[in-house]
Each structure stands twice: as C-alpha cells, then as structure tokens.
Amino acid sequence: MAVYVDNAKHPFGRLLMCHMWADNREELFAMADHIGVQRKWFQRPAGLGVAGMDASWEHFDIAQSKRVLAVAAGAIETDKYGPSEHTARLKGDLKTIETIAQLRAKGFGASTRPADPKQGALL
C-alpha cells in the first residue's frame, strides 16, 4: 500500500497545486490527516456515498507545501502520468499503461527536478 504525489503545478489563487492519491482510501485519509489537509477537500466520483467534491478518481489537490510534507512522510513521487497510470491499473487498462510507458520512454512527463533516489517507482 502506498500514497503518491505527482509533479503537477496547477495554479489555484496564489498556490500551486498537485495531486495526492493512494492505493486505498484509508491510507489517503491517514496521510491527509498527518499533513494537515482537511477531509472536506477530498475529491471522488459521484455516487460513492462519501462526502467530498465530484471528480473522476479519488484524490486530494494539495499545495506544494503539503506535497513536501507528504514526501517527507513517505509519499512516492510520480510524474504527470502517475494519476492516469494508477486509474488505468485499477481498471486493468493495459493499452493506457503501455501508452504511458511509451511516453515516458520518450522523456515526456519527467519531473522538473531529479527524483530522490530513496523514492520507489510508481507501482
């Protein structure tokens, strides 16, 4: 089981946001609680019977300062394809997984800074 953060930097007011997700909801909530992200910011598909905002997959948008805390607490850093790869693996979508592998092989999605060698690869 693991928690992941991507290298996105989406503007939200004066903040830059990225995504945080996990292999299961309990682990995601535990990390959110640990780094001080309120559960009201949880995003999930509609109709799950869980409080939060509608989105296509379960995650939090977090500020870069919270990303630093998540990584320090053991979150695995990924590139911009991490969320797509995660949802494709959950669905068993081998075509998307292969496409992502090809894009990465061409150098797309790379982080703006070298990955910490202590961090593991996504899945």
N, C-alpha and C positions, 0 to 999 in steps of 0.2 A: 504494500500500500504506500502511496506517496501523494504529496502535494506539489503542484507545478506552478511556475510563473513564466509568462512569456516576455519577450523583449520589446513589446509594443510600447509606444509613447503617444497615446491619443490625447489631444488637448481636451480638458474639461475645466473651463474657467481658467484659473491660474495654475492648475495642476496638470501633470502628465500622468495618464493612467495606463495600466497594463491589466492583464487578466490573471486570476488565480483560480485554479480548479484542482480537483483531487480524484483519486480512484473511487472514493465513496464520500457521501455527504457528511458523515460523522467526522471524518478526518478534515474535511474542508472547514466545517464549523469550528473544530478544535483549533485549527490554525488561525482562523478569523478571530476567535476569542483571544488567542495568545498574542496576536499582533495588534489588537485593538480595533478591528473592523466590526462595525455593528452589523448584526444579522439582518437588519432591515434592508441592507444593500444587496442581499442575496438575489441572484438572478437565476431563473429556472423556466423550463417550458410550462405553459399554462396548463391548468387542469391536474396538477400533481397533488393538490390539496396541501401545499406548503406555502407559507407566507413568503412573499418576495415579488420581484418585478419580472415581467414576462421576457424571456429570451429563448434562444433555440437550444441552449445547453446550460447545465448547472455550473455557475461560477460567480466570482466577485470581480468587479472592476476595482482595482486598488491603486492608490497613489504610489509614486516611485519610492517615497519614504517608507511606506508599508512593505513594498517589494523587498527593500534592503532587510527589513526585519524578518520577513518570511524566509529569505535565503539564509540568513543567519540562524534561523530556527530549523533549517533542513530542507526547505523547498528546493525542488530541482528546476534549474533554469533551462528554458527552451527558446527556440526561435519563434518567428511569427506563425509557423506551421504547426506548432505544438497543439493548440486547441483543435485544429482540423484533424490532425493525426489521432488525437485522443478520441474524438467523437467517431471517427472512421473505425477505430479499433473496437469501440463498443458495439458498433453496428455490423462489424465483420466486413467492412467495405474495403476489400483488397485492392480494388482499382485506385481508389483515392490514396491509400497508403503507398502504393507503387508510384503514383504521380508525385507525391510529396518527396519520396526518396529521389526521384529523378531531378526535381527542382533543387533539392539540397545538394545533389552531386554537381550541379551546375553553379553552385555558390549562392543561390537565392535563399533568403531568409536568415542569413548569417547575422549574428549579434554585432552590435556596434563596438563591442569590446570583447577581448578574448574570454572564453568561458573559464571559470575556475576549475582547474584540473581535479579538484576534490569532488566536483559535482558529477553525478552519473548521467548517462544519456536518457532521454525520454523513452520509457518502456523498452 
